[in-house]
């Protein structure tokens, strides 16, 4: 099967983007509770994200956000 140059570039871009996922651990400093998410939005001093373990939308004004490995993300979201 022969691919055109354009199709090869599209396939290459898809492979590169798939390997660039980011994972975050968001910790509430007051309670010490840790949440895991793939996307954190910042707006007016607050952060918003979807908790990967429960699917809940979470908004926090005080938090510690750290980028984590996919292995830690998987451990933190395992049920």
C-alpha positions in Angstrom: 0.0 0.0 0.0 1.5 3.3 -1.0 0.7 6.5 0.9 0.9 10.0 -0.5 3.2 12.5 1.2 0.2 14.3 2.7 -1.2 11.1 4.2 2.2 10.2 5.7 2.4 13.6 7.3 -1.1 13.2 8.8 -0.3 9.8 10.2 3.0 11.1 11.7 1.3 14.1 13.3 -1.4 11.8 14.8 1.3 9.5 16.3 3.3 12.4 17.7 0.2 14.0 19.3 -0.9 10.7 20.8 2.4 10.5 22.7 2.1 14.0 24.1 -0.7 13.6 26.6 -0.3 15.5 29.9 -1.5 14.2 33.3 -1.9 16.3 36.4 -2.3 15.7 40.2 -4.2 18.5 41.8 -4.0 18.6 45.5 -6.3 20.6 47.9 -3.8 21.9 50.5 -6.5 22.3 53.1 -7.7 18.7 53.1 -4.7 17.0 51.4 -7.1 15.3 48.9 -5.5 14.6 45.5 -7.4 14.6 42.2 -6.1 13.4 38.8 -7.0 15.0 35.5 -5.8 15.4 32.0 -6.6 19.1 31.6 -6.5 22.1 34.0 -8.1 25.4 33.1 -7.1 28.6 35.0 -9.5 31.6 35.2 -9.5 34.5 37.6 -7.4 32.8 40.3 -9.3 29.6 40.2 -8.7 26.3 38.5 -11.3 24.0 37.0 -10.9 20.4 35.9 -12.8 17.1 35.6 -11.7 14.5 38.2 -10.7 11.5 36.2 -11.7 9.0 38.9 -15.3 10.3 39.4 -16.0 12.4 36.4 -17.0 15.3 38.7 -16.4 18.9 37.7 -14.1 20.5 40.3 -13.4 24.2 40.9 -10.7 25.3 43.5 -9.3 28.6 44.6 -6.3 27.1 46.4 -4.5 24.2 45.0 -1.1 22.6 44.1 -0.9 21.4 40.5 1.9 19.0 39.4 2.4 17.2 36.1 2.7 13.5 36.7 3.6 10.4 34.6 1.1 8.2 33.0 1.9 5.5 35.4 1.1 7.7 38.5 -2.1 8.9 36.7 -3.2 5.3 36.2 -2.5 4.4 39.8 -4.3 7.5 41.1 -7.4 6.8 39.0 -7.6 3.0 39.5 -10.8 1.9 41.2 
